[in-house]
Amino acid sequence: MAEDRVAWDELLAVGFLHAVREAHRDATVALFNALSRTAGFKERTYGVGAFETLASALDSVFGRGELAKYVVRDDLNGSPGWRCGRYRVLLKRHEFGNVRAIRWDRASPTKQAVARQGYVEDPQLALPLGLDVHDTPGVVTLVLAHSASEEPLEMELFLGRPRWNADGGTAWHWIKQVDDTLGPDPRRKLVERTLPLWDDRDDQEDVPMRLRGETKTA
């Protein structure tokens, strides 16, 4: 099975993708409520703020409920990252509407190195970049590309495997949009009721109920 399908299915199954979608929405709303262009805030302020508020929101959402068992903070050379299974996810803000135009050869040294990861379905010549990146063997690093526009309020969120594109080629080996088509949120837990061995309808008001790990999501 292709890597994109395997990675997507694994992250979807534990609720990772629903969690990042929730975090991005929360962070975007918080950012636009806090900053106003009419007050003089410029694009650079929005860019830094978007990155920082999303990182904070991800820390929060990954620290709650059952998902906390699957996701750990796993930075790469100081770049905020979160690992679920064998997949680490870093952040990259892009210009709204231009996620496929990212130039990884102009990105940070860490993101450049991530874009040079070996990819069996599209091998590239490994040229020395002079980068000292300390990665973890066996871990595949993906990128969560995020953006939003204020008026009208629109959001973009993508997960993918970046491709070194100094040759002018495509920016991604594969990329998928994280949107409302994800389906049911696997983080939602059904209410578990502990019932007695007998079924006395007259006394049901006294039957104790135990709630287990219900997590409310947006």
Secondary structure, 3 states (H helix, E strand, C coil): CCHHHHHHHHHHHCCHHHHHHHHHHHHHHHHHHHCCHHHCCCHHHHHHHHHHHHHHHHHHHHCCHHHHHCEEECCECCECEEEECCEEEEEEECCCCCHHHCCHHHCCHHHHHHHCCCCCCCCCCCCCCCCCCCCCCCCEEEEEEEEEECCCCEEEEEEEEECCCCCCCCCEEEEEECCCCCCCCCCCCCCCCCCCCCCCHHHHHHCCCCCCCCCCCC
